């Protein structure tokens, strides 16, 4: 597992690094949050990112949250103190674990594991949501195409569905693609009047 630590103080980064090495991790990279550090992190292609912010300013926090959004990886953020606004911003940015005043090497492994598990669970829920939305949109398109076939050809709903399904199989396309093409053709030919 490749782990990137974002930290601008060597002492705090060494605590994280020691905890990770004791947990059996050795592909560890410390990147200070200066210059074009986001592109350096992206080139490293980390599996997990640990952000040690200490007492971040609003600007620093916003910059780190941009990193979180850009990477789409499990991220654990360590801060010395926090407030509701910082917590909300971190959650909105997709931070998997937000740890206040908890930087000790014996806590690093459990926090890393938590960040990975929460990220995986959230990613799975996002994928399921995207899939459900796609299925709903496909269903709406297919229903509209069936209605067009039923109206123009005088078909019953099962027959219209079977015709769409057969056309999709013959064209080696998804039913929603065939339905979308039928709707587009119908609309172009003035059927949407």
Secondary structure by P-SEA (a helix, b strand, c coil): cbbbbbcccaaaaaaaaaaaaaacccbbbbbccccaaaaaaaaacccbbbbbcccccaaaaaaaaaaaaacccbbbbbbccccaaaaaaaaaacccccccccccccaaaaaaaaaaaaaaaaaaaaaaaaaaaaaaaaaaaaaaaaaaaaaaccccaaaaaaaaaaaaaaacccaaaaaaaaaaaaaaacccc
